[in-house]
């Protein structure tokens, strides 16, 4: 999944290719995967998450085919920073769940079916990582279909909940929704392609339940009103300092979930 040539546009499924954006980091892993969708014989393309504002990256995406539409999985800058420039470069409209990230088009609607570039793209609202997170289901991409999961499901590790915008209750409901799509191919915005979405979702849910158990134990030791920092020290003691703030966001989301849930 990580191309030898970072400028290459690599096949990721029957209907998709991707280019790895040059923005590696503790939160973006190897970088943002910008996807190009096109059906068999289609002259046009749909580009998902043009990524950071990097002109060579955008030029390469534009050369992959005449861009008909630009889609955004969620608001974070490593997915959206280039959207305006890419719209200018290609003349294609940008659609996102959040109107603030749309250019020349209306916001996405949950359950909407988009027909573009010879492909069918179904919009699924999957809040949790952020409130505006969406996934894009390609039901005819191979025998089992595929899902572009943005940051809702990653190719490596687990997803940070950008609390208070993203909440654990929403995220768990989104996992339930994704699991119902069955063993579709997972096309994440960071990390490698994965098989069997339903299996990955169950592993993600198990991880969340394990973390909730650890936080419950920490609260038993620290007291029910322990703060985020105290709980993070207990549960994420070995976390890399570079991602400490992300760990604290996840703790805050989990404390909110536990404290707002009925006994």
TAKAHU-V823802 format. One record per pair of residues at least 12 apart in sequence whose ideal C-beta (glycine too) atoms are under 8 Angstrom apart, sorted by the first residue. I is the first residue (numbers start at 1). J is the second residue. Records with the same first field share a line. If there is no record, write none. Layout:
# TAKAHU-V823802
I: J, J
This chain:
# TAKAHU-V823802
1: 155, 191, 192, 193
2: 20, 30, 192
3: 20
6: 20, 22
7: 19, 56, 60
9: 36, 60, 61, 64
12: 33, 35, 187, 193
13: 138, 141, 142, 146, 185, 187, 193
14: 141, 142
15: 37, 38, 39, 119, 138, 140, 141, 142, 146
16: 35, 36, 37, 138, 141, 146, 148, 187
17: 35, 36, 38, 64
18: 33, 34, 35, 36, 187
19: 33, 34, 36, 57, 60, 61, 64
20: 32, 33, 34
21: 33, 34, 51, 52, 54, 57, 78
22: 52, 54, 56, 57
23: 51, 52, 54, 78
26: 240, 242, 243
27: 78, 160, 243, 246
28: 78, 190
29: 154, 155, 156, 157, 190, 191
30: 190, 191
31: 51, 190
32: 49, 51, 52, 78, 79, 189, 190
33: 49, 187, 188, 189, 190, 191
34: 47, 48, 49, 50, 51, 57, 61
35: 47, 48, 49, 148, 187
36: 48, 61, 64, 65
37: 116, 117, 119, 121, 138
38: 64, 65, 117, 118, 119
39: 117, 118, 119
40: 118
41: 118
42: 65, 117, 118, 119
43: 65, 66
44: 65, 66, 67, 68, 116, 117, 118
45: 64, 65, 66, 67, 68, 117
46: 67, 68, 69, 70, 71, 114, 116, 117, 119, 121
47: 61, 64, 67, 69, 70, 71, 86, 90, 92
48: 70, 71, 72, 73, 136, 148
49: 71, 72, 73, 79, 80, 150, 189
50: 70, 79, 80, 82, 83, 86
51: 78, 79, 81, 82
52: 77, 78, 81, 82
53: 81, 82, 85
54: 82
55: 85
57: 82
58: 82, 85, 86, 89
59: 89
61: 86
62: 86, 89, 90
65: 117
66: 90
67: 86, 90, 91, 92
68: 92, 116, 117
69: 92, 93, 95, 105, 114, 116, 117
70: 83, 86, 87, 90, 92, 93, 94, 95, 103
71: 94, 95, 96, 108, 114, 121, 136
72: 94, 95, 96, 97, 98, 101
73: 133, 134, 135, 136, 148, 149, 150, 151, 152, 189
74: 96, 97, 98, 129, 130, 132, 133, 134, 150, 151
75: 96, 98, 100, 101, 130, 132
76: 130, 151, 162
79: 150, 151, 189
80: 96, 101
83: 96, 101, 103
84: 103
87: 103, 104
93: 105
95: 107, 108
96: 108, 132, 134
97: 125, 132, 133, 134
98: 132
108: 123, 134
109: 123
110: 123, 124, 125, 134
111: 123, 124
119: 138, 140, 141
120: 138, 139, 140
121: 136, 137, 138
122: 136, 137, 138, 139
123: 136, 137
124: 136, 137, 147, 177, 178
125: 174
126: 149, 150, 152, 174, 177, 178
127: 166, 167, 170, 171, 174
128: 152, 159, 161, 166, 167, 168, 170, 171, 172, 173, 174, 175
129: 150, 151, 152, 159, 160, 161, 162, 166, 171
130: 151, 162, 165, 166
131: 165, 166, 170
133: 150, 151, 152, 166, 174
134: 150
135: 147, 148, 149, 150, 152, 178
136: 148
137: 181, 184
141: 185
142: 185
144: 182, 183, 184, 185
145: 181, 182, 184, 185
146: 184, 185, 186, 187
147: 178, 181, 184, 185, 186, 187, 197
148: 187, 188, 189
149: 178, 186, 187, 188, 189, 197
150: 188, 189
151: 188, 189, 190
152: 171, 174, 178
153: 178, 186, 188, 194, 197, 200, 201, 204
154: 188, 189, 190, 191
155: 186, 188, 190, 191, 192, 193, 194
156: 190, 191, 192
157: 191
158: 204, 207
159: 171, 204
160: 246, 249, 250
161: 249, 250, 253
162: 249
163: 249, 250, 252, 253, 256
164: 252, 253, 256
166: 253
167: 253, 256, 257
168: 208, 253, 254, 256, 257
169: 257, 260
171: 208, 253
172: 205, 208
175: 201, 204, 205
178: 197, 198, 201
179: 197, 198, 201, 202
181: 197, 198
182: 197, 198
183: 195, 196, 197, 198, 199
184: 196, 197, 198
185: 197
186: 200
211: 235, 250, 254
212: 254, 257, 258
214: 234, 235
215: 231, 235, 251, 254, 255, 258
216: 258
218: 230, 231, 234, 235
219: 231, 258
221: 234
222: 234
228: 248, 251, 252, 255
229: 248
231: 251, 255
232: 244, 247, 248, 251
235: 247, 251
236: 251
